[in-house]
Amino acid sequence: MKPIKGVVQVRKVLLALAVILMGSSVEATHLFRNNASNINAGTLDPDRLPNPLPNDKIDSSSVTKYGPSIPADKINGAWDDCTVVIGTSGATNVDYTVSSLSDWNNLLSGLGMRGLTTSATAQASVCAKDGVYPINGSAIVPAGMKLIGISSAVFTDVGTANTELINVFGTVTGMKFDIGGLAFIGAKIRISSGAYFDNNEVYGAWNQAGGFNGNALVYVDRAINARISRLRLKDPKAVGGGTRYGEAGGLVVNQSSGVWIQIDEFIGGGQTAASSSNIGIIKSSNVHIVNSQLRPTGGNVIVIQDGSVNTTIENTRIDVIGGPGDQGVIVVGIDDGNTSSVSSVTVINNVHMTAGLNGSSRFIAVRGTSAGKRTFGLLINNTTAKGAPGSTDTFIGLGTGSFNTIILNSASYGMPTCLSDSGTGTVKGQLYKDGVLQ
């Protein structure tokens, strides 16, 4: 039987298409390889590509970059989504020059963002070129803005000591913030609802003054669903609050909910007194400090005030250069000023602590009284502490305000007391002192 004429024509068309597609594939590959050595972004050596490609990304070390120095973690999508590019005075090839708060506000006006905070009705990605940007006031980053620092973009504080440097509602990533040694009180970096503060460095705060509630280098204030990741605090100072522990320091979370914090570096820049605090959590809920490295000078490192609920400290290392503060390294249920207050469900999991000096204090302390200040459901799991030579510190101290604390798989080394328990309903399992089960 002879094939039908229409079928023959279809076969011919399909065969022609196959030949064209094969040729196009070869040509596309040829074009890609040719162009890879000619594009301005750099040269690509195919032999250096890992096989298989991890997460479908190119090994950034195989790219030779020209022009701005772009960090490896910025190669994928740093410049490609810039709405505008900003630079310092004298910078070239920029859309806006920013040398003051007034310049920053002009930028916001040009983007239709002036006056916006939590509203994302206007959207823009602002890429900041290398340079020092003097800001003499509080620069607002609205919810619809993504501020991207390329390599070394520094916002520096040239305002008065008590003026904010930046207030973040949107996204800030890859930036540096220099406080300039100002003897400041109040908040410098304010994190507000919906903010994403990622891969940023803050330094120059060694003259931070004490004696003022809300005096914080980084201040998460009345925020809902804020995220801080890859944060580097180079010289935060442990300071005392106006009236209560935890209300001032390098990082304070105040009356907020749904806050996620991950700190790459927290290297202390001094302390005002043994009663000072480094990180405070005040009347907040669902605050999580995870995967962090803390190396404070001394003082009470993490203070959780009464009235806080669902707090987690997990997968974190704390090396105190000096000794523990007068209350402890991690303090739960400290006075919040109310006559009756309850803290509940605090988890300390996989946390490892050391101290360089004796503090005659506690590594983990639950404060409060059975009459009014109560802490319920503290879980301490897989956590260790090592005292300094000659230490008289205590690993875990539970006050009369402690109820139903659970201690599991934890150990102390080099200190005379592993557990001092004045609480009610404490449960312990696999708690060790210098290798001996307690």
C-alpha positions in Angstrom: 0.0 0.0 0.0 1.4 3.4 -0.9 1.6 5.9 1.9 -1.0 8.6 1.8 0.3 11.8 0.3 -0.6 14.0 3.4 1.3 11.6 5.7 4.4 11.8 3.6 4.3 15.6 3.8 3.9 15.5 7.6 7.0 13.2 7.9 9.0 15.5 5.7 8.1 18.5 7.9 8.9 16.6 11.1 12.3 15.5 9.8 13.1 19.1 8.7 12.1 20.4 12.2 14.4 17.8 13.9 17.4 18.9 11.8 16.7 22.6 12.5 16.4 21.9 16.3 19.6 19.9 16.4 21.4 22.7 14.5 19.9 25.3 16.8 21.1 23.4 19.9 24.6 23.2 18.6 24.5 26.9 17.5 23.1 27.9 20.9 25.9 26.1 22.7 28.5 27.6 20.3 27.1 31.1 20.9 27.1 30.7 24.7 30.7 29.6 24.8 31.8 32.3 22.4 29.9 35.0 24.3 31.1 33.9 27.7 34.6 35.1 27.0 33.4 38.4 25.5 30.8 39.7 28.0 31.8 42.6 30.2 30.9 40.7 33.3 33.9 38.5 32.9 35.2 35.2 31.6 33.9 31.7 32.2 36.1 28.6 32.2 33.7 25.7 31.5 36.3 23.2 32.9 35.9 24.8 36.4 32.2 24.2 36.6 31.4 21.6 39.3 29.5 18.6 38.1 26.7 18.4 39.0 26.1 22.1 39.5 25.1 22.7 43.2 21.6 24.3 43.3 21.9 25.0 39.7 24.4 27.8 40.4 27.7 28.6 38.7 30.9 28.4 40.8 31.5 32.1 41.4 35.3 31.6 41.6 35.3 30.9 37.8 34.1 34.4 37.0 36.6 37.2 36.5 34.8 40.4 37.5 35.5 43.9 36.2 34.1 47.2 37.5 32.5 47.2 41.0 33.8 44.5 43.4 30.8 42.2 43.9 30.9 39.7 46.7 30.3 36.1 45.8 26.9 36.0 47.5 25.8 39.0 45.4 26.7 37.5 41.9 23.2 36.0 41.6 20.9 39.0 41.3 22.8 41.9 42.9 22.7 44.4 40.0 20.2 42.8 37.7 17.2 44.0 39.7 18.4 47.5 40.5 15.7 50.1 40.0 18.2 52.9 40.7 21.9 53.1 41.6 23.0 55.6 44.3 26.5 56.8 45.0 28.4 59.2 47.3 29.5 62.7 46.3 31.5 62.6 43.1 30.4 59.0 42.1 29.8 58.5 38.4 27.2 56.4 36.6 24.6 56.8 39.4 21.0 57.9 39.4 21.1 59.7 42.7 23.9 61.1 44.9 23.3 60.6 48.6 25.4 62.7 51.0 22.8 63.6 53.6 19.4 62.8 54.9 17.9 65.4 52.6 19.4 63.6 49.6 17.9 60.3 50.9 14.5 61.9 51.2 14.9 63.3 47.6 15.5 59.7 46.5 12.3 58.6 48.3 10.4 61.3 46.6 11.7 60.4 43.2 10.6 56.8 43.7 7.2 57.8 45.0 8.0 56.5 48.5 8.3 59.6 50.5 6.1 59.3 53.6 5.6 55.5 53.2 6.5 53.0 56.0 4.6 49.8 56.2 2.9 50.4 52.8 4.4 48.7 49.8 2.3 50.5 47.2 5.6 51.7 45.6 8.4 49.2 44.9 12.1 49.7 44.2 15.5 48.1 44.5 18.2 50.6 45.4 21.8 49.5 44.8 24.4 51.5 46.8 27.8 51.7 45.2 31.0 51.7 47.3 31.5 54.7 49.5 30.7 56.4 52.8 27.2 57.9 52.9 26.9 60.6 55.7 23.4 60.5 57.1 22.5 63.2 59.5 19.2 61.7 60.7 16.9 58.7 60.4 16.8 57.3 56.8 13.5 55.5 56.3 13.5 52.2 54.2 9.9 51.7 53.4 8.3 48.2 53.0 8.5 48.3 49.3 12.2 49.1 49.1 15.2 46.7 48.9 18.4 48.5 49.8 21.4 46.5 48.5 25.0 47.3 49.4 27.5 46.4 46.8 30.9 45.4 48.4 31.5 48.3 50.9 28.6 50.8 51.1 28.7 52.5 54.5 26.0 54.6 56.1 27.8 56.7 58.7 26.2 58.5 61.6 27.0 62.3 61.5 23.9 63.4 63.3 23.5 64.1 67.0 24.2 61.3 69.5 20.5 60.6 70.1 19.3 60.4 66.5 18.5 57.2 64.7 20.6 56.3 61.7 18.1 54.1 59.8 14.5 52.8 60.3 13.9 49.6 58.4 10.4 48.5 57.2 11.6 46.9 54.0 14.8 44.9 53.1 18.4 46.0 53.8 21.2 43.6 52.7 24.9 43.9 52.3 25.3 47.3 54.0 27.6 48.6 56.7 26.7 51.1 59.4 29.3 53.1 61.2 28.2 54.8 64.4 31.4 56.8 64.5 32.2 56.5 68.2 29.3 58.7 69.2 28.3 58.6 72.9 24.8 57.9 72.0 21.6 57.0 73.9 18.5 55.7 72.2 18.1 53.5 69.2 20.5 53.6 66.2 19.3 50.9 63.9 15.6 50.5 64.3 13.9 47.3 62.9 10.2 47.7 62.4 7.3 45.4 61.3 8.0 43.3 58.2 11.7 44.3 58.0 14.3 41.9 56.6 17.8 43.0 57.8 20.2 40.6 56.2 24.0 40.3 55.9 24.8 43.7 57.5 27.6 45.0 59.7 27.3 47.5 62.4 30.3 49.0 64.2 31.7 52.1 65.9 29.4 51.9 69.0 32.0 51.6 71.8 30.9 54.8 73.4 27.2 53.8 73.8 26.0 55.3 77.1 23.9 53.6 79.7 21.0 54.6 81.9 18.2 54.8 79.4 15.4 52.3 78.5 15.4 51.5 74.7 19.1 52.5 74.4 20.1 49.9 71.8 22.5 49.7 68.9 19.9 47.5 67.1 16.3 48.0 68.3 13.4 45.8 67.3 10.5 47.9 68.6 6.9 46.9 68.5 7.5 44.9 65.4 5.6 42.0 63.9 7.3 39.4 61.7 10.8 40.9 61.5 13.8 38.9 60.5 17.5 39.5 61.2 20.1 37.2 59.6 23.9 37.1 59.2 24.2 40.1 61.5 27.7 41.3 62.5 27.9 43.6 65.5 31.6 44.4 65.8 31.8 46.3 69.1 28.4 46.5 70.9 28.7 47.6 74.5 26.9 46.0 77.4 25.0 48.8 79.1 22.5 49.3 81.9 18.9 50.3 81.2 17.1 53.1 83.0 15.3 51.0 85.5 15.4 47.3 84.6 17.7 44.6 83.1 17.5 44.0 79.4 16.2 47.3 78.3 19.4 48.5 76.8 22.4 46.9 75.0 23.7 45.8 71.7 20.3 44.3 70.6 16.9 44.8 72.2 13.6 43.3 71.2 10.8 45.3 72.7 7.1 44.3 72.7 7.4 42.5 69.4 6.1 39.2 68.0 7.4 36.8 65.4 11.1 37.9 65.4 13.8 35.6 64.0 17.5 36.5 64.8 20.7 35.0 63.5 24.0 36.6 64.5 27.3 35.7 62.8 29.4 38.0 65.0 28.8 39.7 68.3 32.2 40.9 69.6 31.9 43.0 72.7 33.2 46.6 72.9 33.1 46.9 76.7 30.6 47.1 79.5 29.4 49.8 81.9 28.9 47.4 84.9 28.3 43.8 85.8 24.6 44.6 85.9 24.7 45.7 82.2 23.0 43.7 79.4 24.0 42.7 75.9 20.7 41.4 74.4 17.3 42.0 75.9 13.9 40.5 75.1 11.1 42.6 76.7 7.5 41.5 76.9 7.7 39.8 73.5 6.4 36.6 72.0 7.8 34.1 69.5 11.3 35.5 69.5 14.0 33.1 68.2 17.8 33.5 68.5 19.3 30.7 66.4 22.7 29.6 64.9 24.5 32.5 66.5 28.0 33.3 67.7 28.3 35.7 70.7 31.5 36.9 72.2 30.5 39.7 74.6 32.9 41.5 77.0 30.8 40.5 80.0 27.6 41.4 81.7 24.2 39.6 81.4 24.3 38.3 77.8 20.7 37.4 77.0 18.0 38.8 79.3 14.4 37.7 78.9 12.0 39.8 80.9 8.9 38.6 82.6 5.9 38.6 80.3 7.7 37.0 77.4 6.2 33.9 75.7 7.7 31.3 73.4 11.3 32.4 73.3 13.9 30.1 71.8 17.7 30.2 72.0 19.1 27.4 69.9 22.3 26.2 68.2 24.2 29.1 69.7 27.7 29.5 71.2 28.4 32.2 73.9 32.0 32.9 74.9 32.1 35.6 77.6 35.5 37.3 77.5 35.1 38.3 81.1 32.8 36.7 83.7 29.1 36.2 83.7 27.0 39.2 84.7 25.5 39.7 88.2 22.4 37.8 87.2 23.8 35.3 84.7 24.7 34.6 81.1 21.1 33.7 80.1 18.6 35.2 82.4 14.9 34.2 82.3 12.1 36.0 84.1 13.8 39.1 85.2 11.7 41.9 86.7 9.6 43.7 84.1 8.1 46.3 86.5 4.7 44.6 86.9 3.5 43.3 90.2 2.5 40.0 88.7 3.8 38.6 85.4 4.3 35.2 83.8 6.9 34.0 81.3 6.2 30.7 79.5 7.8 28.2 77.1 11.4 29.2 76.9 13.6 26.7 75.1 17.4 26.7 75.5 18.6 24.0 73.1 22.1 23.1 72.0 23.7 26.2 73.6 27.3 26.1 74.6 28.8 28.7 77.0 32.3 29.6 78.4 33.6 32.3 80.6 37.1 33.8 80.7 36.8 35.0 84.3 34.9 34.0 87.4 31.7 35.9 87.9 30.4 34.2 91.1 27.1 34.1 89.2 25.1 31.7 87.1 25.3 30.6 83.5 21.5 30.0 83.3 19.3 31.8 85.8 15.5 31.8 86.4 14.6 34.8 88.5 11.3 36.0 90.0 9.3 34.9 93.1 6.5 32.4 93.7 4.3 35.2 94.8 4.1 37.1 91.5 6.9 36.6 89.0 6.6 33.1 87.6 8.3 31.3 84.8 6.6 28.1 83.5 7.9 25.4 81.2 11.6 26.3 80.7 13.3 23.5 78.7 17.1 23.2 78.8 18.4 20.5 76.4 21.8 19.5 75.1 23.4 22.6 76.7 26.8 23.0 78.3 28.8 25.5 80.3 32.5 25.7 81.2 33.7 27.9 84.0 37.0 29.8 84.2 39.8 28.5 86.4 38.9 28.9 90.0 35.2 29.5 89.1 32.6 29.8 91.8 29.8 30.1 89.3 26.7 27.9 89.1 25.6 26.2 85.8 21.8 26.4 86.4 20.1 28.4 89.2 16.4 28.1 89.5 14.6 30.6 91.8 11.3 30.2 93.6 9.5 31.7 90.6 10.5 28.6 88.5 7.8 26.1 87.8 8.0 22.8 85.8 11.5 23.4 84.4 12.9 20.4 82.4 16.6 19.8 82.1 17.9 17.1 79.7 21.2 16.0 78.2 23.2 18.9 79.7 26.5 19.3 81.5 28.7 21.7 83.4 32.5 21.7 83.7 34.9 23.4 86.0 32.5 25.0 88.5 31.4 23.9 92.0 27.6 23.8 91.5 25.8 22.2 88.6 22.2 22.9 89.7 20.8 25.1 92.4 17.1 24.4 92.5 14.6 26.4 94.6 11.8 25.9 92.0 8.8 23.7 91.9 8.2 20.6 89.7 11.7 20.5 88.2 12.5 17.5 86.0 16.0 16.5 85.1 17.4 13.7 83.0 21.0 13.1 82.0 22.5 16.2 83.8 26.2 15.9 84.4 28.8 17.7 86.5 32.4 17.2 85.2 31.3 13.9 83.7 29.4 12.6 86.7 25.6 12.0 86.5 23.7 14.2 89.0 
